[in-house]
């Protein structure tokens, strides 16, 4: 009788433990949600979606990437305009981007001449041109962004 109770208790604890592990697992969708909640521009999120669709990401790697997004968000300290970030903030955020990409097996570089960030994995490039304020109209700024993925470019204005 005692053995059955102990076995039932152990089995119950194992089930609770197994359920708690899956409850804390992070996924590709969680990465996208975190980017969106951090206020990352839709154009950038779309490139991230393409990268994630093309590559396998473990739960542990997804959790690491989410932690890096949190770190970059904290570094930005509410600043949404790239031009308003300090040089130290830009460096720290770029380091977080590179760390997250490295965890996913990609390398990231910044091209100051063309104002682009490129991630490369397995010979495939994911390129994003950084947004810049281009037109002021009725106290609102229009934004221009060019993103290139798989050789297809698009111009996004909002």
N, C-alpha and C positions, 0 to 999 in steps of 0.2 A: 504494500500500500504506500509506504514512504517513497519507494523507488518511483512509482507512478506519479506521485505529487512532485517529486524533484524533477523528473523527466518533463512533466508538463510545464513546470516553472522555467526550466532551461529552454525548452522549445518556445515558450512565450517570449522570453527575453531575446532569443535569437530573432524571432519575427519582428519584435519591436526595433531591434538594432538594424535589421535589414531594411525595414520601412524607413527608418530615420536616415539611412544612407541615401536611399533613392529620393527622399524629400529634399536633400541638400544638393543633389546633382544639378549641375548647370548644363545648359544646352546651347546650340547655335541660336535658337530663338531667344534665349535669355541674353545673349550677346547683343543681338539686334535691338531688343527691348531696352537694354541698358544704354546703348548708343542714342536711341531715340529720346529716352528720358533725360539724358545728359544734354540734349539740345543740339546734337550733331546734325548738320544740314542733311536733308533728304538725299542729295546727290552723293554724299559720302557714304551714307547708310546703304544706298543701292550698290555701290562698289563693294562694300563689306559683305552684303548679301551674296553677291556674285562669287566673291572669294570663298565664303563659307559653303556655298552650294557646290563649288568645285573641289573642295577639300574635306577630308575627314578630321573631325575635332573630338577629342575625348572629353568626358565630363570634367576631368581634372584640368585639362588645358583650357576649357571654356571658363572654368572658375578663375583660373589665373588671369585670363584676358579681361574678365569682368573686374577683377581687383585692379588691373592696370587702368581700366577706364575710370574707375572710382578715383584712383590716384591722380590721373590727368584732370579730372573734373575738379578735384580739390585744389590742384595747382592753379587752374584757371580762375578759381575763386569768383565765379559768377560772370567773368568776362566772356562775351560771346563773339566779339570781333577780333580776329587774328591780329590785326594791326594795333590793337590796344594792349596786347600782351607784352610784358617786358621780355627782354632777351633771355633772362634766367627762366621765366615761365615757359617760353618757347622751347628752350633746351631741355627742360625737365619733361615737358609733354612729349617732345620728340623721343626722348629716352624711353618713356613709357610705351610709346607706339612701337619702337624698335624691339623692346623686351617682349611685348605681346606677340609681335610678328615672329620673333625668333622662337617663341614657345610653339608656334604653329608651323615652324619649319620654313618661314619666309624671311627674306632680307628686305629692309626698307632703306630707301635713300631719299634725300631732299635735293632737288635741283633748283638752286636759287635763281639761276638765269631764266628758267622757264616757269618758276614758281609752282613746281609740281612735287608731289610725293609719289614714289613708285614702290610698290611691293612686288617682289618676284618670288615665285615658288615653282619648282619643277619646270623652269623655263618659261612660265606664263607670267605676263606682267599685268598688274592692276594699277592704273595711273589715275590720279586725281589732281586737277589743277585747283589751287587754293582760291577760294572766293575772295572777291574784293568789291568794295563799294564802287559803283560806276556812275550812277545817275541819282540825283536827288530830285524827287518829284512830290510836291505837296507834303513836305516834312517826312516823307518815307523814302528810304533808299531802295533802289532796285539792285538786285545782286546778279552778278554774272558768274557763271561757273561752267567750265568745260571739263567733262569727264570722258576718259577714253578707256574702254574695256573691250578686249578681244578685237581690236582694230576698228571698232565702231565708236565714233565720237558723237557727242550731243552737246547742245548749248541749252542751258537751263537758266531762265530768267524768272524771278519772282518779285 
